[in-house]
Amino acid sequence: MKNSQLYQVLATLSTEEKNAFADLLKSSFFKADDRQWKLFQLWRKETEKKGEFAMDKQKLHQRLFADMPYKDERIRLLMSRLLRSLERFFTWQRLEREEEHLNEQLLLREYADRQLERPFQRLKNRMQKRLDDLTERNAEYYYDVFQLQEEVFQFDVFHKSRPTETGLQDLLDSFDIYYLANKLKYCSVVLNRKNILAIEYRNALFEKVIAEIAHTPYQDIPAIHYYSMVLRLFTESERTDNFLQLQELLEQPDIPLPEFDLRQIYAFSVNYCVKRIKEGKGEFHEHLFRLYEQQLNRGLLLVGKYISPNNFINITKIGLILDRRGWVSNFIVDYQDKLSPSFRESIPSYCRTLLDFEEGNYDNVIFDCLQNIHLKDPYSPIWFRTLLLKTYYETDDVDNLYLLVISFRELVKRHKQMSATNKKGIRHFINWTNKLHKLKNKRNNAEVIQKMRTDLNEMDLISEKSWLEEKLDALR
């Protein structure tokens, strides 16, 4: 039940949105039946009290259809109707937020069609002032500017008896900026995906876009400047100075771009750091940590109300790599309540166990792992078994390591939600840990170890690669 689309969507509502949705469900405007409102109130009361909605369908049916025998279809239809009402609510909210802008555009066009110059000019000036007052100017901002200038141009051309200066140059400039900013952004998306997913795209003229911008007067416009710096990360990846220049820009307290663009630029920068770390550039651990810290300070890692489990774990791991244990401990405490309720138990527990592992508190690690390997979310059993296997290696617990290798392989084989790629990476980690442990207390031939090091370096799909490299080097 809690994994249904309805409850996933409901979980994104803010307190203000919950109140507004409840009011609309009771209004004649929505014409929702009483049971939709009751279901919503049951969900709200349960989640605010317990952090999640754990009521099963039978109990829910009893609360909502007390006078009828249980029928699964009734509950499913009611949930479907409530979801449709929620989707109408979202549409209404979006229209309300954009209503003023849409109304102005349509009214300006109507004044033009009626050849009402004074009302047209008055409304145009008001719309122009609203645009001028905006400090965050991405590609969409320049599209709005272009649309307004296009309406003014068409009015001047078709409704004035004499040709005048129509602002044609400004219209062309705003369109060029909109085009170039979007071209840079999506070229960056393409190259980023090529790095992550090894997908090939048709030639998007990446280098030519940067060269073209160098000969325009638009280089200092933030929507173009920031994304041209991002594109250089991918087209000139060996040049660390490009990254340092972008990082310097991101250090500025006020960046004239909307939150969505900032999130994208930080995501590109994070992926660049990860790529350089995989290439053996250890100094990028510090850069990566700083990027995460900046995003936390700017509130950019909260999507809606929550921080993603992956970001929470990655921040913990990078902090531990840099030996910022005190900082990591404070981070776990400060941000654990910003995880969605379904991860609020498992993720902080796993991250505290990572901290114990780094501090050599292996008894605590074993206890925590054994307590948590049976958590119901899909990935906790994988995370805690990975940590437990590393701990058995460190403590030379041969019997338990051997048993875990067998059970871990079987779990990965049966796991239904893990991709084939991730399964392969985990299997390689299990096999390599087992292989290294067999060599751990032996006198090993240097040539054999070097051959293994070469084989490990050449493997792309393997989990915990840095830890395995460290353990292999210790066998020399």
Helices and strands as residue ranges (DSSP letters): H 5-10, H 15-26, H 34-50, H 57-64, H 72-113, H 117-133, H 139-159, H 168-197, H 206-214, H 222-235, H 240-250, H 259-278, H 284-298, E 302-303, E 306-307, H 309-321, H 325-335, G 336-338, G 341-343, H 346-358, H 362-372, H 380-394, H 398-414, H 420-439, H 446-457, H 465-473
